[in-house]
Amino acid sequence: MASAVTFHDVSKRFGRFTALDRVGLTVEENTICGLLGRNGAGKTTAMQILTGQITASSGQVHVFGADPYENEELLTRVCFVTESQRYPDGYRVRHVLRAASWLYPNWDGDYVGSLLEDFGLPLNCPVKKLSRGMRSWLGVVVGLAARAPLTVFDEPYLGLDAVARQLFYDRLLADYVAHPRTVLLSTHLIDEVSDLVEQVVLLDSGQVLIDEAADTLRRRAVTVTGSAAAVEEFTRGHVRLHSEQVGSLARVTVEALGEAEHAGARALGLNLESVSLQQLMVRTTARRATPASAVGADATTKETR
Amino acid sequence: MTGTATRTLNAARLQLIPYQTNRFLPWGILGISFAINLLIYSLLGPEDRANGFTGGLASIYVVFFAAYVRAMVQVFPFALGMGVTRRRFYTATALLAVTESVAYGVILYLLRLVEDATDGWGVSMRFFGITYLVQDNPLLQILVYAVPLGLLAFVGVFVGGVFRRWGMNGVYTLAIAVIAVLGGLAALVTWQRWWDALGGWFTDQSPLTLLAGLPAALAAALAAAAFLTIRRATP
């Protein structure tokens, strides 16, 4: 498979602040990649660089093998949907759609109709008057109907309720299957997209913490529950992502275990649970944020009590 | 859909949306200004009308300037988000500015002809045919209307571009720099007692140089500066 997006040693500094710190990553063509991370992790900066909105301070960025900055031929094949998209005063919904139809060669006008109906988006409404959710949906409509070989969604769901978000995921998946393309999606709502994404990239403080296939990642960590002594004994020598203790019971999240260890755990009477992507993200990033992993555990324990 | 001309045209069309506001508003405002002046003139006695002209035409220049500031401040970030490159957007804006300036120049010239033919709209009002603007040659007349419009458009694009690249701080810095340079020059001229010579130089120039030649040179300089600014501007 060819690569749709590659970052090689990419850094971006804003004055003294480092938004991206020597990021390297690759997104293969025709996959859905989730770009995850906390606020300020560098997700938006990375997306702005790969869509040619801003330049990197150093490093190489390639989209379909070319530098995206000011690359006209390339940028007609890239659609960037961001919650911070600015619309000129006086623009109505239909104006935005008309503009998009001029600028994206694969624009599907028929598909637009059904997407508008999904949300009851009024064509004649000035964009400035739309609610937060409706504005987000307008971005979704543009992003899907543009059928751009690389479609980048930067937190496209702001203001959308759970039903609308599900509608977006369903629409995205259906259209992705019918018209395969590369989709890059940044989000905080990790579990909502965990079935959608094939690749997961986790950014934290401008660095790539995790870059793996979603399938592998789901099997990457397990939570071991049981008596404190047994858990302590069993998890010694493993990378502990998180631990908490209530009374004599302990729960410890560790990195992937082999088959033999699974069997060993059961023999010790320990309970093994797979960890959701969201929990894995929280555990992985929290561990970095507070070097003493006990801090996170204390908080959780108090909650449990 | 992928030709260079089509792309430029599309980038220009973004700036015309919504069409009614952006293309008819300048003329609507000019129309109101015209109507007010017409009313005032119809109340004046013949002797008061004799040598005057109105400044109503200035409104269209102001609105024209504002339209190009809007292009940079509002339409540019939208266009960038839709995959238009800076270079393409700039090219489209510059071509639109030149085209519109000429078109406006032609319309203003035609209105001047009507003004002449109707003896100043029946009330000896000189709204379009302002004394120092009047040229006998139609082409020169169109230039005299069009070039200052083009200049204002490029001032707008440049100032808007500075805002996009450096924000309000950039615009303030620019304003301070312009005031400092002009003030410095004025001080220099006063100190060296060059005012008479300078005045003489201006009097020696043909109206065409002052109304079309110099503004065209200034517009070209601003167009270049605007391009350099926009090349690295962000949405």
Interface residues (C-beta under 8 A of the other chain):
Chain A: T51 G52 Q53 I54 T55 E70 N71 E72 E73 L75 T76 V78 C79 F80 T82 Q85 R86 Y87 P88 D89 G90 Y91 R92 H95 R98 A99 A100 W102 L103 Y104 P105
Chain B: M1 T2 R7 N10 R13 L14 I17 P18 T21 N22 R70 Q74 V75 P77 F78 L80 G81 M82 G83 V84 T85 R86 R87 R88 R231 R232 T234 P235
